[in-house]
């Protein structure tokens, strides 16, 4: 088959057009190759396609040969220039940015050379520019989130806590200087050894081996991610307490177990010292409580001792008239016996039929009744017995009040009306009260409150005795009970000399007293204040020199747990 110049030119045009179309299509598919592809495609268009068209036209006789000869060098030169420019453009815009990025990547591993891509590369409006921006962001993110090995090793080297790692076979793979210092094993000897051969005491080695085996089999670890206090073994054989935190990592798809270990020997020694100190403090506190209870009881007995003379007088009065009444009753009884014996003689005479003897005995009885005043004996005897009964009841009440008040009964809580407590104390102080002060009572209809009645009795005894001592000659003591919100209140008021303002803030302090030596211990108000406070209540005081003093005791209506110290 003969191929004519026309056929050849047509084939050349088809190939050139196809190449042009591919070049232009490629220029629209990528920003990076767009300019270079356009230049090369244009060069092909000029150098081949137009040249092939010109030859086709010349072969067809459309243009003369001399015109084709004139334009051919020009077309070829323009095409070659355009294709060369496109190649250079591709070389500059593709190769150079990639080379620069490669150079920076090579320096990325060095912490002294920060990663940076030139702005003119990042500003390229093509894939290279997009890649440069994305790559720079990725590198900077990595540098912010990744700690270099040198940095990590510097932390481990300077750490005051031991750091060690073991592999799945319990062999030591990391061992920092602190571990050398704490456990006594140099790094060169520790690495590669079994953990059970170095720092684990003999009694815990089987447990460690079983725990590691269980974790590798099931993934369940009792100590992973926890901070524990354990015993560790020093190279010299001594055991000491440590605090250990364990976590795991994966290296080459295998488990590695890491731990920070802190020697807590000094801390434990301080804790033991602190524990001993606390034990000593608790012992001292217990002794102080016992001493306080003894002081409270002593103050109570001192109050009773102060009132002993008056109480004795109160008992002596009924004892005196009971004794006198008993003598009178004894005489009454002797007279009655004489009359009864005369009556026996009358019965005997009548039984023997001796009417004269019976009459004489009857006359004698009549005279005897007149002589002893039998009618008076009959009427007076019940009165004397009733008087004695009241005297005995008075003695019983005084003794009962004293026994109730003096009894310790530390933790007994009862719902009690405070008026009853006050009345029992008034019975004890009655002998002193009646000679020195006029008593005014104003009892309200108050509910019972939870309290220890004996201890509250001590409070009211102290307040009433203080009120009596504040009255220099004679005066008035007023006691008022009432309810105020959720409290039952008792006012103890006196018309004594009052308390100076400077002393009002100190009157509840232990041992503080303004009384002469021998008249007070300085514990009464302090003890009373503590008792009321431990009942959940309060004591308030109002006083002016020369105008008397009022103490207000407030106890809550709601039951509160009493302190054992109360």
BALUMKE-994953 format. One record per residue (C-alpha): residue in three letters; x, y, z. Coordinates in Angstrom, 1 decimal, m for minus. Layout:
PT:ALA:X:Y:Z
...
This chain:
PT:UNK:0.0:0.0:0.0
PT:UNK:1.4:3.4:m1.0
PT:UNK:1.2:6.2:1.6
PT:UNK:0.9:9.6:0.1
PT:UNK:2.2:12.8:1.7
PT:UNK:m1.4:13.8:2.3
PT:UNK:m2.1:10.6:4.2
PT:UNK:1.0:11.1:6.3
PT:UNK:0.1:14.7:7.1
PT:UNK:m3.4:13.6:8.1
PT:UNK:m1.9:11.0:10.4
PT:UNK:0.5:13.6:11.9
PT:UNK:m2.4:16.0:12.4
PT:UNK:m4.5:13.4:14.2
PT:UNK:m1.6:12.5:16.5
PT:UNK:m0.8:16.2:17.1
PT:UNK:m4.4:17.1:17.8
PT:UNK:m4.7:14.1:20.2
PT:UNK:m1.6:15.3:22.1
PT:UNK:m2.9:18.9:22.2
PT:UNK:m6.2:17.7:23.6
PT:UNK:m4.5:15.6:26.2
PT:UNK:m2.3:18.5:27.2
PT:UNK:m5.2:20.9:27.6
PT:UNK:m7.2:18.3:29.4
PT:UNK:m4.3:17.8:31.8
PT:UNK:m4.0:21.5:32.4
PT:UNK:m7.5:21.7:33.6
PT:UNK:m7.1:18.7:35.9
PT:UNK:m4.2:20.0:38.0
PT:UNK:m3.2:23.4:39.2
PT:UNK:0.4:22.3:39.6
PT:UNK:0.9:21.3:35.9
PT:UNK:m1.5:23.8:34.3
PT:UNK:0.9:26.4:33.1
PT:UNK:3.6:23.9:31.9
PT:UNK:0.9:21.7:30.2
PT:UNK:m0.5:24.8:28.4
PT:UNK:3.0:25.8:27.2
PT:UNK:3.9:22.3:26.0
PT:UNK:0.5:21.8:24.4
PT:UNK:0.8:25.2:22.6
PT:UNK:4.3:24.3:21.5
PT:UNK:3.1:21.0:20.0
PT:UNK:0.2:22.9:18.4
PT:UNK:2.6:25.3:16.8
PT:UNK:5.5:23.0:16.0
PT:UNK:3.5:19.9:14.8
PT:UNK:m0.2:20.6:14.3
PT:UNK:0.1:23.8:12.3
PT:UNK:3.2:22.5:10.5
PT:UNK:1.2:19.4:9.5
PT:UNK:m1.7:21.5:8.4
PT:UNK:0.6:23.7:6.3
PT:UNK:2.1:20.6:4.6
PT:UNK:m1.3:19.2:4.0
PT:UNK:m2.4:22.4:2.3
PT:UNK:0.8:22.6:0.3
PT:UNK:0.3:19.0:m0.9
PT:UNK:m3.2:19.8:m1.8
PT:UNK:m2.0:22.8:m3.8
PT:UNK:m3.6:25.4:m1.6
PT:UNK:m0.4:27.2:m0.7
PT:UNK:2.9:27.2:m2.7
PT:UNK:6.0:25.3:m1.5
PT:UNK:8.0:28.5:m1.0
PT:UNK:5.5:29.7:1.7
PT:UNK:5.8:26.4:3.5
PT:UNK:9.6:26.7:3.4
PT:UNK:9.4:30.2:4.8
PT:UNK:7.1:29.5:7.8
PT:UNK:8.4:26.0:8.7
PT:UNK:11.6:27.2:10.6
PT:UNK:9.5:29.8:12.4
PT:UNK:6.8:27.3:13.4
PT:UNK:9.4:24.8:14.6
PT:UNK:11.3:27.5:16.6
PT:UNK:8.2:28.8:18.3
PT:UNK:7.0:25.3:19.2
PT:UNK:10.4:24.3:20.5
PT:UNK:10.6:27.4:22.6
PT:UNK:7.1:26.9:24.0
PT:UNK:7.8:23.3:24.9
PT:UNK:11.1:24.2:26.4
PT:UNK:9.5:26.9:28.5
PT:UNK:6.8:24.5:29.6
PT:UNK:9.5:21.9:30.7
PT:UNK:11.5:24.5:32.6
PT:UNK:8.3:25.7:34.3
PT:UNK:7.5:22.2:35.4
PT:UNK:11.1:21.7:36.6
PT:UNK:11.1:24.9:38.6
PT:UNK:7.6:24.6:40.1
PT:UNK:7.7:20.9:40.9
PT:UNK:11.2:19.8:41.5
PT:UNK:12.4:22.8:43.6
PT:UNK:9.6:22.8:46.2
PT:UNK:9.9:19.1:46.6
PT:UNK:13.6:19.3:47.1
PT:UNK:13.2:22.1:49.7
PT:UNK:10.6:20.1:51.6
PT:UNK:12.8:17.0:51.5
PT:UNK:15.7:19.0:53.0
PT:UNK:13.5:20.2:55.9
PT:UNK:12.2:16.8:56.6
PT:UNK:15.8:15.6:56.9
PT:UNK:16.3:18.2:59.6
PT:UNK:13.0:17.5:61.4
PT:UNK:14.6:14.9:63.8
PT:UNK:17.0:17.5:65.2
PT:UNK:15.3:19.6:68.0
PT:UNK:17.8:22.5:67.3
PT:UNK:16.5:23.1:63.8
PT:UNK:12.8:24.1:63.7
PT:UNK:10.8:22.9:60.7
PT:UNK:9.8:25.7:58.4
PT:UNK:8.7:26.0:54.7
PT:UNK:9.4:29.2:52.8
PT:UNK:6.3:31.4:52.4
PT:UNK:6.6:31.6:48.6
PT:UNK:6.2:27.8:48.5
PT:UNK:3.2:27.8:50.9
PT:UNK:1.7:30.6:48.8
PT:UNK:1.7:28.6:45.6
PT:UNK:m1.8:28.2:44.2
PT:UNK:m1.3:24.6:43.3
PT:UNK:m1.0:21.1:44.9
PT:UNK:2.6:21.8:46.0
PT:UNK:1.3:24.9:48.0
PT:UNK:m1.5:22.8:49.5
PT:UNK:0.9:20.0:50.3
PT:UNK:3.4:22.4:51.9
PT:UNK:0.7:23.9:54.2
PT:UNK:m0.7:20.5:55.2
PT:UNK:2.8:19.1:55.8
PT:UNK:3.9:22.1:57.9
PT:UNK:0.8:21.8:60.0
PT:UNK:1.3:18.1:60.5
PT:UNK:4.9:18.6:61.5
PT:UNK:4.1:21.4:64.0
PT:UNK:1.3:19.3:65.5
PT:UNK:3.7:16.4:65.9
PT:UNK:6.4:18.7:67.5
PT:UNK:3.8:20.0:70.0
PT:UNK:2.4:16.7:70.9
PT:UNK:5.5:14.5:70.8
PT:UNK:8.2:14.5:73.5
PT:UNK:11.6:13.7:72.2
PT:UNK:13.5:10.9:73.6
PT:UNK:16.2:13.2:74.9
PT:UNK:13.5:15.2:76.8
PT:UNK:12.0:12.0:78.1
PT:UNK:15.4:10.7:79.2
PT:UNK:16.2:14.0:80.9
PT:UNK:13.0:13.7:83.0
PT:UNK:13.9:10.2:84.0
PT:UNK:17.5:11.1:84.8
PT:UNK:16.6:14.0:87.0
PT:UNK:13.6:12.4:88.7
PT:UNK:13.9:11.8:92.4
PT:UNK:11.6:8.7:92.1
PT:UNK:12.8:5.4:90.7
PT:UNK:11.6:4.6:87.2
PT:UNK:11.8:1.1:85.8
PT:UNK:10.2:m1.0:83.1
PT:UNK:9.9:m4.7:82.6
PT:UNK:8.9:m6.7:79.6
PT:UNK:6.4:m9.6:79.4
PT:UNK:9.1:m11.9:80.8
PT:UNK:9.5:m9.7:83.9
PT:UNK:13.0:m8.7:82.7
PT:UNK:14.1:m5.1:83.5
PT:UNK:14.5:m3.0:80.4
PT:UNK:14.6:0.5:81.9
PT:UNK:16.4:1.6:85.1
PT:UNK:17.0:5.3:85.9
PT:UNK:19.6:6.8:88.3
PT:UNK:17.1:7.2:91.1
PT:UNK:16.4:3.4:90.9
PT:UNK:20.2:2.9:91.3
PT:UNK:20.2:5.1:94.4
PT:UNK:17.0:3.7:96.0
PT:UNK:17.6:0.0:95.4
PT:UNK:21.4:m0.2:95.3
PT:UNK:21.6:m1.9:91.8
PT:UNK:23.7:m0.2:89.1
PT:UNK:22.1:0.2:85.7
PT:UNK:24.5:m2.2:84.0
PT:UNK:23.6:m5.0:86.5
PT:UNK:19.9:m4.3:86.8
PT:UNK:18.9:m4.2:83.1
PT:UNK:18.2:m7.8:81.9
PT:UNK:17.7:m9.2:85.4
PT:UNK:14.4:m10.6:86.6
PT:UNK:12.4:m8.2:88.7
PT:UNK:11.9:m10.9:91.3
PT:UNK:15.7:m11.2:91.6
PT:UNK:16.2:m7.5:92.4
PT:UNK:13.5:m5.5:94.3
PT:UNK:10.7:m7.9:95.2
PT:UNK:10.9:m9.5:98.7
PT:UNK:10.8:m13.3:98.7
PT:UNK:7.4:m13.6:100.3
PT:UNK:5.8:m11.6:97.4
PT:UNK:7.6:m13.1:94.4
PT:UNK:5.1:m15.9:93.7
PT:UNK:2.2:m13.4:93.9
PT:UNK:4.0:m11.1:91.4
PT:UNK:4.6:m14.0:88.9
PT:UNK:1.0:m15.2:89.2
PT:UNK:m0.3:m11.7:88.7
PT:UNK:1.8:m11.1:85.6
PT:UNK:0.8:m14.4:84.1
PT:UNK:m2.9:m13.7:84.8
PT:UNK:m2.7:m10.3:83.1
PT:UNK:m1.0:m11.6:80.0
PT:UNK:m3.7:m14.3:79.7
PT:UNK:m6.8:m12.2:80.5
PT:UNK:m5.8:m8.6:80.3
PT:UNK:m7.0:m8.1:83.9
PT:UNK:m4.6:m6.5:86.3
PT:UNK:m5.3:m5.7:90.0
PT:UNK:m2.4:m3.2:90.2
PT:UNK:m2.4:m1.6:86.8
PT:UNK:m3.2:2.1:86.9
PT:UNK:m3.2:2.2:90.7
PT:UNK:m0.9:3.7:93.4
PT:UNK:m0.1:1.2:96.1
PT:UNK:2.0:1.1:99.2
PT:UNK:4.2:m2.1:99.2
PT:UNK:7.4:m3.4:100.7
PT:UNK:10.5:m3.4:98.5
PT:UNK:13.9:m5.1:98.7
PT:UNK:17.3:m3.3:98.7
PT:UNK:20.3:m5.0:97.3
PT:UNK:21.7:m5.3:100.8
PT:UNK:18.7:m7.4:101.9
PT:UNK:16.7:m4.9:103.9
PT:UNK:13.1:m4.3:103.2
PT:UNK:11.6:m0.8:103.2
PT:UNK:8.2:0.8:102.3
PT:UNK:7.6:2.3:98.9
PT:UNK:4.7:3.9:97.0
PT:UNK:4.4:2.5:93.5
PT:UNK:2.4:3.6:90.5
PT:UNK:2.2:1.1:87.6
PT:UNK:1.0:1.5:84.0
PT:UNK:1.4:m0.5:80.8
PT:UNK:2.4:0.5:77.2
PT:UNK:2.7:m1.4:73.9
PT:UNK:6.0:m1.7:72.1
PT:UNK:6.3:m3.8:69.0
PT:UNK:2.8:m5.3:69.8
PT:UNK:4.1:m6.5:73.2
PT:UNK:3.3:m5.3:76.7
PT:UNK:5.8:m3.3:78.6
PT:UNK:5.1:m2.4:82.3
PT:UNK:6.4:0.8:83.7
PT:UNK:6.5:2.0:87.3
PT:UNK:7.4:5.1:89.3
PT:UNK:8.5:4.1:92.8
PT:UNK:8.9:6.5:95.7
PT:UNK:10.8:5.6:98.9
PT:UNK:8.4:6.5:101.8
PT:UNK:10.7:5.4:104.6
PT:UNK:10.9:8.9:106.0
PT:UNK:7.2:9.5:105.6
PT:UNK:6.3:6.3:107.4
PT:UNK:8.7:7.2:110.2
PT:UNK:6.9:10.6:110.5
PT:UNK:3.5:8.9:110.3
PT:UNK:4.6:6.5:113.1
PT:UNK:5.8:9.5:115.2
PT:UNK:2.6:11.3:114.5
PT:UNK:0.6:8.1:115.4
PT:UNK:2.5:7.8:118.6
PT:UNK:1.9:11.5:119.3
PT:UNK:m1.8:11.1:118.7
PT:UNK:m1.9:8.1:121.0
PT:UNK:m0.1:10.1:123.6
PT:UNK:m2.6:13.0:123.0
PT:UNK:m5.5:10.6:123.3
PT:UNK:m4.1:9.2:126.5
PT:UNK:m3.6:12.8:127.8
PT:UNK:m7.1:13.7:126.7
PT:UNK:m8.5:10.7:128.5
PT:UNK:m6.6:11.7:131.6
PT:UNK:m7.8:15.3:131.3
PT:UNK:m11.4:14.0:130.9
PT:UNK:m11.0:12.0:134.0
PT:UNK:m9.5:15.0:135.8
PT:UNK:m12.3:17.2:134.5
PT:UNK:m14.9:14.7:135.8
PT:UNK:m13.2:14.6:139.1
PT:UNK:m13.1:18.4:139.2
PT:UNK:m16.8:18.5:138.3
PT:UNK:m17.6:16.0:141.1
PT:UNK:m15.3:17.9:143.5
PT:UNK:m17.0:21.2:142.7
PT:UNK:m20.4:19.5:143.3
PT:UNK:m19.2:18.1:146.6
PT:UNK:m17.6:21.4:147.5
PT:UNK:m21.0:23.0:146.9
PT:UNK:m22.6:20.4:149.2
PT:UNK:m19.9:21.0:151.8
PT:UNK:m20.5:24.7:151.6
PT:UNK:m24.2:24.0:152.4
PT:UNK:m23.5:21.3:154.9
PT:UNK:m24.1:23.4:157.9
PT:UNK:m27.5:24.6:156.6
PT:UNK:m28.5:21.1:155.5
PT:UNK:m27.6:19.8:158.9
PT:UNK:m29.7:22.5:160.5
PT:UNK:m32.6:21.6:158.1
PT:UNK:m32.3:18.0:159.3
PT:UNK:m31.8:18.9:162.9
PT:UNK:m35.1:20.8:163.1
PT:UNK:m37.3:17.9:162.3
PT:UNK:m35.1:15.5:164.2
PT:UNK:m35.5:17.8:167.3
PT:UNK:m39.2:18.0:167.3
PT:UNK:m39.5:14.3:166.4
PT:UNK:m37.4:13.5:169.4
PT:UNK:m39.5:15.8:171.6
PT:UNK:m42.7:14.3:170.3
PT:UNK:m41.4:10.8:171.0
PT:UNK:m40.8:11.7:174.7
PT:UNK:m44.3:13.1:175.0
PT:UNK:m45.7:10.0:173.2
PT:UNK:m43.7:7.8:175.5
PT:UNK:m45.3:9.5:178.6
PT:UNK:m48.7:9.2:177.0
PT:UNK:m48.1:5.6:176.4
PT:UNK:m47.0:5.0:180.1
PT:UNK:m50.2:6.8:181.4
PT:UNK:m52.4:4.7:179.0
PT:UNK:m50.7:1.5:180.2
PT:UNK:m51.6:2.4:183.9
PT:UNK:m55.2:3.0:182.9
PT:UNK:m55.2:m0.3:181.0
PT:UNK:m53.8:m2.2:184.0
PT:UNK:m56.6:m0.8:186.2
PT:UNK:m59.0:m2.0:183.6
PT:UNK:m57.5:m5.5:183.9
PT:UNK:m58.2:m5.4:187.7
PT:UNK:m61.8:m4.5:187.1
PT:UNK:m62.2:m7.5:184.7
PT:UNK:m60.6:m9.8:187.3
PT:UNK:m62.9:m8.6:190.1
PT:UNK:m65.9:m9.0:188.0
PT:UNK:m64.8:m12.4:187.0
PT:UNK:m64.5:m13.4:190.7
PT:UNK:m67.9:m11.8:191.6
PT:UNK:m66.1:m9.2:193.7
PT:UNK:m68.4:m6.2:193.0
PT:UNK:m66.9:m4.1:195.7
PT:UNK:m63.4:m4.6:194.4
PT:UNK:m64.5:m3.9:190.9
PT:UNK:m66.2:m0.7:192.0
PT:UNK:m63.1:0.5:193.9
PT:UNK:m60.9:m0.2:190.8
PT:UNK:m63.4:1.7:188.6
PT:UNK:m63.2:4.7:190.9
PT:UNK:m59.5:4.5:190.8
PT:UNK:m59.5:4.5:187.0
PT:UNK:m61.7:7.5:186.8
PT:UNK:m59.4:9.4:189.1
PT:UNK:m56.4:8.3:187.0
PT:UNK:m58.0:9.4:183.7
PT:UNK:m58.6:12.8:185.3
PT:UNK:m55.1:12.9:186.6
PT:UNK:m53.4:12.1:183.2
PT:UNK:m56.0:14.1:181.2
PT:UNK:m56.9:11.1:179.0
PT:UNK:m59.1:13.2:176.7
PT:UNK:m56.0:15.4:175.8
PT:UNK:m53.9:12.3:175.1
PT:UNK:m56.5:10.9:172.8
PT:UNK:m56.8:14.1:170.8
PT:UNK:m53.0:15.0:170.9
PT:UNK:m51.5:11.7:169.9
PT:UNK:m52.7:11.7:166.2
PT:UNK:m51.4:15.3:165.8
PT:UNK:m48.0:14.3:167.3
PT:UNK:m47.8:11.3:164.9
PT:UNK:m48.7:13.4:161.9
PT:UNK:m46.1:16.0:162.9
PT:UNK:m43.5:13.2:163.2
PT:UNK:m44.5:11.8:159.8
PT:UNK:m44.0:15.2:158.1
PT:UNK:m40.6:15.6:159.8
PT:UNK:m39.5:12.2:158.6
PT:UNK:m40.7:13.1:155.1
PT:UNK:m38.8:16.4:155.3
PT:UNK:m35.6:14.4:156.2
PT:UNK:m36.2:11.9:153.5
PT:UNK:m36.6:14.6:150.9
PT:UNK:m33.4:16.4:151.9
PT:UNK:m31.5:13.1:151.9
PT:UNK:m33.0:12.1:148.5
PT:UNK:m32.2:15.5:147.0
PT:UNK:m28.6:15.2:148.3
PT:UNK:m28.2:11.7:147.1
PT:UNK:m29.7:12.5:143.7
PT:UNK:m27.5:15.6:143.3
PT:UNK:m24.3:13.9:144.4
PT:UNK:m24.7:10.8:142.2
PT:UNK:m22.5:10.9:139.1
PT:UNK:m24.7:9.4:136.4
PT:UNK:m22.7:10.8:133.5
PT:UNK:m24.7:9.8:130.4
PT:UNK:m28.2:9.5:131.7
PT:UNK:m30.6:11.6:129.6
PT:UNK:m34.2:12.0:130.7
PT:UNK:m37.0:14.2:129.6
PT:UNK:m37.4:16.4:132.7
PT:UNK:m39.2:19.6:133.6
PT:UNK:m36.6:22.1:134.6
PT:UNK:m39.0:23.4:137.4
PT:UNK:m38.6:20.0:139.1
PT:UNK:m34.8:20.2:138.9
PT:UNK:m35.0:23.7:140.4
PT:UNK:m37.3:22.7:143.2
PT:UNK:m35.0:19.8:144.2
PT:UNK:m32.1:22.3:144.5
PT:UNK:m34.2:24.8:146.4
PT:UNK:m34.9:22.1:148.9
PT:UNK:m31.1:21.7:149.4
PT:UNK:m30.4:25.5:149.8
PT:UNK:m33.6:26.2:151.8
PT:UNK:m31.8:26.7:155.1
PT:UNK:m29.5:29.4:153.7
PT:UNK:m32.1:30.9:151.4
PT:UNK:m34.8:31.5:154.1
PT:UNK:m32.5:33.6:156.3
PT:UNK:m30.9:35.8:153.6
PT:UNK:m33.2:36.2:150.6
PT:UNK:m36.9:36.4:149.7
PT:UNK:m37.6:33.8:147.0
PT:UNK:m39.8:34.8:144.1
PT:UNK:m40.9:32.0:141.7
PT:UNK:m42.6:32.5:138.3
PT:UNK:m42.9:29.1:136.7
PT:UNK:m44.3:29.0:133.2
PT:UNK:m46.0:26.0:131.5
PT:UNK:m42.8:24.7:129.9
PT:UNK:m42.4:21.3:128.3
PT:UNK:m39.9:18.7:129.5
PT:UNK:m36.5:18.9:127.9
PT:UNK:m33.9:16.1:127.3
PT:UNK:m31.1:16.6:129.8
PT:UNK:m29.1:15.0:132.6
PT:UNK:m31.1:16.2:135.7
PT:UNK:m28.2:15.8:138.1
PT:UNK:m25.8:17.8:136.1
PT:UNK:m28.5:20.5:135.4
PT:UNK:m29.1:20.5:139.2
PT:UNK:m25.4:21.3:139.7
PT:UNK:m25.9:24.2:137.3
PT:UNK:m28.8:25.7:139.2
PT:UNK:m27.1:25.0:142.5
PT:UNK:m24.1:27.0:141.4
PT:UNK:m26.2:29.9:140.1
PT:UNK:m28.4:30.0:143.3
PT:UNK:m25.4:29.8:145.6
PT:UNK:m23.6:32.6:143.6
PT:UNK:m26.8:34.7:143.9
PT:UNK:m26.8:34.2:147.6
PT:UNK:m23.2:35.1:147.9
PT:UNK:m23.7:38.2:145.8
PT:UNK:m26.3:39.5:148.3
PT:UNK:m24.3:41.1:151.1
PT:UNK:m27.1:41.4:153.7
PT:UNK:m30.6:40.5:152.6
PT:UNK:m32.3:40.7:149.2
PT:UNK:m34.4:38.9:146.6
PT:UNK:m33.7:35.9:144.4
PT:UNK:m36.1:35.4:141.5
PT:UNK:m36.5:32.2:139.4
PT:UNK:m38.5:32.4:136.2
PT:UNK:m39.1:29.6:133.7
PT:UNK:m40.4:30.2:130.2
PT:UNK:m40.2:29.0:126.6
PT:UNK:m38.4:31.0:123.9
PT:UNK:m38.7:29.6:120.4
PT:UNK:m37.1:26.2:120.5
PT:UNK:m35.5:26.6:123.9
PT:UNK:m36.8:26.3:127.5
PT:UNK:m35.2:29.1:129.6
PT:UNK:m34.6:29.5:133.3
PT:UNK:m33.7:33.0:134.7
PT:UNK:m31.9:33.2:138.0
PT:UNK:m32.0:36.8:139.2
PT:UNK:m30.6:38.4:142.3
PT:UNK:m30.5:41.9:143.8
PT:UNK:m26.8:41.6:144.8
PT:UNK:m23.9:43.8:144.1
PT:UNK:m23.6:42.9:140.4
PT:UNK:m20.6:42.1:138.2
PT:UNK:m18.2:44.7:136.9
PT:UNK:m18.2:45.0:133.1
PT:UNK:m14.5:44.1:132.8
PT:UNK:m15.2:40.7:134.5
PT:UNK:m18.3:39.8:132.4
PT:UNK:m16.2:38.3:129.6
PT:UNK:m14.1:36.2:132.1
PT:UNK:m16.7:34.8:134.6
PT:UNK:m16.9:31.5:132.7
PT:UNK:m13.1:31.0:132.6
PT:UNK:m11.8:28.1:134.9
PT:UNK:m10.3:29.2:138.2
PT:UNK:m11.4:32.9:137.7
PT:UNK:m13.2:34.2:140.8
PT:UNK:m13.6:37.6:142.5
PT:UNK:m14.6:35.9:145.8
PT:UNK:m12.3:36.1:148.9
PT:UNK:m10.0:33.1:149.5
PT:UNK:m11.9:30.2:151.0
PT:UNK:m15.3:31.2:149.6
PT:UNK:m15.0:29.9:146.1
PT:UNK:m12.9:27.6:143.8
PT:UNK:m13.5:29.6:140.6
PT:UNK:m14.9:26.4:138.9
PT:UNK:m18.6:26.8:139.5
PT:UNK:m19.6:29.0:136.6
PT:UNK:m17.0:27.3:134.3
PT:UNK:m18.4:23.9:135.1
PT:UNK:m22.0:25.1:134.6
PT:UNK:m21.1:26.7:131.3
PT:UNK:m19.5:23.4:130.0
PT:UNK:m22.5:21.4:131.2
PT:UNK:m25.0:23.6:129.4
PT:UNK:m22.9:23.8:126.2
PT:UNK:m22.6:20.1:126.0
PT:UNK:m26.4:19.9:126.3
PT:UNK:m26.6:22.0:123.1
PT:UNK:m27.7:25.1:125.1
PT:UNK:m26.3:28.4:126.3
PT:UNK:m25.8:30.6:129.4
PT:UNK:m26.3:34.3:129.1
PT:UNK:m25.6:36.9:131.7
PT:UNK:m26.8:40.5:132.3
PT:UNK:m25.4:42.5:135.2
PT:UNK:m24.7:46.0:136.4
PT:UNK:m22.8:46.9:139.5
PT:UNK:m25.2:47.7:142.3
PT:UNK:m28.2:46.6:140.3
PT:UNK:m27.9:42.8:140.5
PT:UNK:m27.3:40.0:138.0
PT:UNK:m29.5:37.7:135.9
PT:UNK:m28.2:34.4:134.5
PT:UNK:m30.3:32.8:131.8
PT:UNK:m29.9:29.1:131.1
PT:UNK:m31.2:27.9:127.7
PT:UNK:m31.8:24.3:126.8
PT:UNK:m33.0:23.0:123.4
PT:UNK:m36.3:21.1:123.1
PT:UNK:m34.8:18.8:120.5
PT:UNK:m32.7:15.9:121.9
PT:UNK:m29.1:16.0:121.1
PT:UNK:m26.5:13.3:121.7
PT:UNK:m24.6:14.0:124.9
PT:UNK:m20.9:14.0:124.8
PT:UNK:m19.3:11.3:127.0
PT:UNK:m17.3:14.1:128.6
PT:UNK:m20.5:15.6:130.0
